[in-house]
Amino acid sequence: MGKKLLALLLAAMMLFALAACSKTETPAAPVDGDSGKAEEPAAEPTIGEIIEESLKKPVDTTKVKESVDKGTFKVGVILVGDENEGYTYAHIEGVEAAKKALGLSDDQIIYKYNIPESEVCYDTAIDLVEQGCTLIFANSFSHESFMWQAAEEHPEVVFAHATGTTAATSKLPNVLNYFTSIYQSRYVSGVVAGMKLKELMDEGKVEDPYIGYVGAYPYAEVVSGYTAFFLGIQSIVPEAHMDVTYTNSWFDISKESEAANALMARGCVIIGQHADSTGAPSAVQAALDSGKTVYSVGYNVDMLSVAPTAALTSAQNGWDVLYTEIIGNAMKGEAVPRNNTVTYNVAGVKISPLGPSCAAGTAEKVAEIEADLKADKLHVFDCSKFTVGGEHLTSYDKSFGFEGLELIWDGYFHESELISAPLFDIRIDGITELTAN
């Protein structure tokens, strides 16, 4: 875990502790031994208290260390796709980088490809346990419940799940979540898009700063990403507005292409995405080649191979940092936090190389924004930078699944700090969801 995140988590613990200390407790009524009265049951802990307690109880990796000492250590990796799907390919690259950094052999990593978000995930996890894996990863959102089912049956194995949210509230001692602070690189990619949009407006090629976004599902992970992207654009072009359409699939080349085409038909001149294929960038390249003024910002992988003049950049995860840290610490028997994330400070997130169509001055602007993120001078979800129903938020404790957990303090929404996965599910002004279910 990066030093910055650790400091943030400790600060969060202090905030919860101060909140707990400030509560006014009603003294328990005296119990009359002859009256048969019983004391009132203790109040259920709040979600904040549960998470605070989880911060004190990291995952014990002693059994993993024992397998290392015995020479039997193996890592299982459950993947929703394969190397042909951008999101999964990025995870594979991350695991391979960790393998090299930690001196692991090929036979110590067992990959399971194209595992759906169903009971098949549970069966796959059990198979990996039976093959001797003492540390098992899964990379897709709805793998989580099946991973935890296997974890309950095998307390000697550590189960790690990317994009999930329930490790902190689970009573299982051998589960953890991990995710990057991708919202930061989403914001930076939005700045890149904003620079291009401003150039097009200054040149008179675009009058309406209309952005389109192809999303997979209306989950917090996607909402957080498209909002960060939009705020990055608005930091350059304040009057920008954006429509989001959903494919209801993480990976569907045809649906993503169709969604991009529909947004371009509405007049969108920049198309962003939180979907895992090259469908949207390819559609944008075809439209640009046909004479339309439109550009693309991708996700996961560099899209220049499929959109050489349309692609501006892609928001990317540095999964290698997380895999190296989690696997390396587990191998040494060191405790691993229930929630793990990485930021720009340790190359945990990044953008891909800038495309040839980027506006002049973009590289310099990106360097400035990245420096501010690393120095904690810029907070992506600064509440002074957006409104909801025309009002600036000062409090938010309604994130789905975490009702009662305050996520705004010091003037901004603290994304990926208490829980590694995104919790920002606020619909802000300036963005319209076209097909959310």
Residue pairs with C-beta under 8 A, 6 or more apart in sequence:
1 9
1 325
1 337
1 340
1 341
2 342
2 343
2 345
2 346
2 348
4 343
4 345
4 376
5 341
5 342
5 343
5 417
8 414
8 417
9 55
9 337
9 417
9 418
12 52
12 55
12 414
12 417
12 418
13 52
13 55
13 56
15 409
16 48
16 49
16 51
16 52
17 52
19 48
20 49
28 39
28 40
29 37
29 40
31 37
31 38
31 39
45 53
46 404
47 169
47 402
47 403
47 404
47 405
48 404
48 405
48 406
50 168
50 169
51 168
51 169
51 405
51 418
51 419
54 167
54 168
54 169
54 338
54 339
55 168
55 337
55 338
57 173
57 338
58 335
58 336
58 337
58 338
59 158
59 173
59 174
59 175
59 176
59 335
59 336
59 337
59 338
60 173
60 174
60 335
61 135
61 158
61 329
61 330
61 331
61 332
61 333
61 334
61 335
61 336
62 333
63 134
63 156
63 157
63 158
64 73
64 134
64 135
64 158
64 330
64 331
64 333
65 330
65 331
65 332
65 333
66 333
67 73
67 74
67 132
67 134
68 331
68 333
72 132
72 134
73 108
73 134
73 135
73 331
74 107
74 108
74 109
74 110
74 131
74 132
74 133
74 134
74 135
75 95
75 104
75 108
75 109
75 110
75 133
75 135
75 136
75 137
75 327
76 110
76 112
76 125
76 128
76 129
76 131
76 133
76 135
76 136
76 137
77 91
77 95
77 109
77 110
77 111
77 112
77 136
77 137
77 138
77 139
78 112
78 115
78 121
78 124
78 125
78 128
78 136
78 137
78 138
78 139
78 143
78 147
79 88
79 91
79 92
79 111
79 112
79 113
79 114
79 115
79 138
79 139
79 140
80 87
80 88
80 114
80 115
80 116
80 117
80 139
80 140
80 143
80 250
81 87
81 88
81 89
81 113
81 114
81 250
81 251
81 276
82 88
82 89
82 113
82 114
83 89
83 92
85 251
85 276
85 277
86 276
86 277
86 278
86 299
86 300
86 301
87 139
87 250
87 251
87 276
87 299
87 300
88 113
88 139
88 276
89 300
89 301
90 300
90 301
90 316
90 317
90 319
91 139
91 162
91 319
92 111
93 319
93 320
94 317
94 318
94 319
94 320
94 321
94 322
94 323
95 109
95 111
95 137
95 319
95 323
97 320
97 323
97 324
98 104
98 320
98 323
98 324
98 327
98 328
99 106
99 108
99 109
101 320
101 324
101 328
102 324
102 327
102 328
102 331
104 327
110 128
110 131
110 133
112 124
112 127
112 128
115 121
115 124
115 138
115 140
115 143
117 140
117 141
117 142
117 143
117 146
118 146
119 146
121 138
121 143
121 146
121 147
122 146
122 147
122 149
122 150
125 136
125 138
125 146
125 147
125 150
125 159
126 150
126 153
126 154
128 136
129 136
129 150
129 154
129 157
133 157
134 156
134 157
134 158
135 157
135 158
135 160
135 327
135 330
136 147
136 150
136 157
136 158
136 159
136 160
137 160
137 161
137 162
137 323
138 144
138 146
138 147
138 159
138 160
138 161
138 162
139 162
139 163
140 162
140 163
140 250
141 163
141 164
141 219
141 221
143 161
143 164
144 161
144 164
144 165
144 166
147 159
147 161
147 164
147 175
148 159
148 161
148 166
148 170
148 172
148 175
150 157
150 159
151 157
151 159
151 172
151 174
151 175
152 172
154 174
155 172
155 173
155 174
156 174
157 174
158 174
158 175
158 176
158 330
158 336
159 174
159 175
159 176
160 175
160 176
160 177
160 178
160 326
161 167
161 175
161 176
161 177
161 178
162 177
162 178
162 179
163 177
163 179
163 221
163 421
164 177
164 421
165 177
165 401
165 402
165 419
165 421
165 423
166 177
166 401
167 175
167 176
167 177
167 338
167 339
168 177
168 338
168 339
168 418
168 419
175 338
176 326
176 336
176 337
176 338
176 339
176 340
177 338
177 339
177 340
177 419
177 420
177 421
178 322
178 326
178 339
178 340
178 341
178 420
179 340
179 341
179 416
179 420
179 421
179 422
180 317
180 318
180 319
180 321
180 322
180 341
180 342
180 343
180 348
180 349
180 416
181 341
181 342
181 343
181 344
181 348
181 349
181 415
181 416
182 225
182 315
182 317
182 349
182 422
183 224
183 225
183 228
183 380
183 381
183 415
183 416
183 422
183 424
184 228
184 343
184 344
184 349
184 373
184 380
185 315
185 316
185 317
185 344
185 349
185 350
185 351
186 224
186 225
186 226
186 228
186 229
186 232
186 315
186 380
187 228
187 229
187 231
187 232
187 369
187 373
187 380
188 232
188 315
188 351
188 366
188 369
188 370
188 373
189 229
189 232
189 272
189 297
189 312
189 313
189 314
189 315
189 351
190 228
190 229
190 230
190 231
190 232
190 233
190 234
190 235
190 272
190 297
191 232
191 233
191 235
191 236
191 365
191 366
191 369
192 232
192 297
192 312
192 313
192 351
192 354
192 358
192 362
192 366
193 211
193 229
193 232
193 233
193 270
193 272
193 295
193 297
193 312
194 232
194 233
194 234
194 235
194 236
194 237
194 240
195 236
195 358
195 359
195 361
195 362
195 365
196 270
196 295
196 312
196 357
196 358
196 359
196 362
197 206
197 209
197 211
197 233
197 236
197 237
197 240
197 269
197 270
198 236
198 237
198 359
199 359
199 360
200 206
200 269
200 293
201 207
201 209
201 237
205 293
206 269
206 293
208 267
208 269
209 233
209 237
209 239
209 240
209 241
209 269
210 240
210 241
210 242
210 243
210 266
210 267
210 268
210 269
211 230
211 233
211 240
211 241
211 242
211 243
211 268
211 269
211 270
211 271
211 272
212 242
212 243
212 244
212 245
212 260
212 263
212 264
212 266
212 268
212 270
212 271
212 272
213 226
213 229
213 230
213 242
213 243
213 244
213 245
213 263
213 271
213 272
213 273
213 274
214 244
214 245
214 247
214 256
214 259
214 260
214 263
214 271
214 272
214 273
214 274
214 275
214 279
214 280
215 222
215 225
215 226
215 244
215 245
215 246
215 247
215 273
215 274
215 275
216 222
216 246
216 247
216 248
216 249
216 250
216 274
216 275
216 276
217 246
217 248
217 250
218 246
218 433
218 436
218 437
219 425
220 399
220 400
220 421
220 422
220 423
220 424
220 425
221 274
221 421
221 422
222 246
222 274
223 422
223 424
223 425
223 426
223 427
224 415
224 422
224 423
224 424
224 425
225 274
225 299
225 315
225 422
226 242
226 244
226 272
226 274
226 431
227 381
227 386
227 424
227 426
227 428
227 431
228 380
228 381
228 424
229 272
229 297
229 315
230 240
230 242
230 428
230 430
230 431
231 380
231 381
231 385
231 386
232 369
232 380
233 240
233 242
233 270
234 240
234 385
234 430
235 385
236 365
240 430
241 430
241 431
241 432
242 430
242 431
242 432
243 263
243 266
243 268
243 431
243 432
243 433
243 434
244 431
244 432
244 433
244 434
244 436
245 259
245 262
245 263
245 433
245 434
245 435
246 259
246 433
246 434
246 435
246 436
246 437
247 255
247 256
247 259
247 275
248 255
248 437
249 255
249 275
250 275
250 276
251 275
251 276
251 277
252 275
252 277
252 279
253 277
253 278
253 279
253 282
254 279
255 279
256 273
256 275
256 277
256 279
256 280
256 283
257 279
257 280
257 282
257 283
258 283
259 275
259 280
260 271
260 273
260 279
260 280
260 283
260 284
260 296
261 283
261 287
263 271
264 271
264 283
264 284
264 287
264 292
264 294
268 294
269 293
269 294
269 295
270 294
270 295
270 296
270 297
270 312
271 280
271 281
271 283
271 284
271 294
271 295
271 296
271 297
272 296
272 297
273 280
273 281
273 296
273 297
273 298
273 299
274 299
275 299
276 299
276 300
278 298
278 303
278 306
278 307
280 296
280 298
281 296
281 298
281 303
281 306
281 307
281 310
281 311
282 306
282 307
284 294
284 295
284 296
284 307
284 310
284 311
285 296
285 306
285 307
285 308
285 309
285 310
285 311
287 294
287 310
288 294
288 295
288 309
288 310
294 310
295 310
295 311
295 312
295 357
296 303
296 307
296 310
296 311
296 312
297 311
297 312
297 313
297 314
297 315
298 307
298 311
298 313
298 314
298 315
298 352
299 314
299 315
299 316
300 314
300 315
300 316
300 317
301 314
301 316
301 352
302 311
302 314
302 316
302 352
302 353
303 311
303 314
303 352
304 311
304 352
304 353
304 355
307 355
308 355
308 356
309 355
309 356
309 357
310 355
310 357
311 355
311 357
312 354
312 355
312 357
312 358
313 351
313 352
313 353
313 354
313 355
313 358
314 351
314 352
315 349
315 351
316 349
316 350
316 351
316 352
317 348
317 349
318 342
318 346
318 347
318 348
318 349
318 350
321 342
321 346
321 347
321 348
322 340
322 341
322 342
322 348
325 340
325 342
326 336
326 340
329 335
329 336
330 336
339 418
339 419
339 420
340 420
341 348
341 416
341 417
341 420
342 348
342 349
343 349
343 373
343 374
344 350
344 370
344 373
344 374
345 374
351 366
354 362
354 363
354 366
369 378
372 378
373 380
379 411
379 412
380 412
380 415
381 412
381 413
381 415
381 424
382 411
382 412
383 392
383 393
383 394
383 408
383 411
383 412
383 413
384 392
384 411
386 392
386 428
386 429
386 430
387 428
387 429
388 426
388 427
388 428
388 429
389 429
390 429
393 408
393 413
393 426
394 408
395 406
395 408
396 406
396 407
396 408
396 413
396 426
397 403
397 404
397 405
397 406
397 407
399 405
399 407
399 423
399 424
399 425
400 425
402 419
402 423
405 418
407 413
407 414
407 415
407 418
407 423
407 424
408 414
413 424
413 426
415 422
415 423
415 424
416 422
416 423
427 433
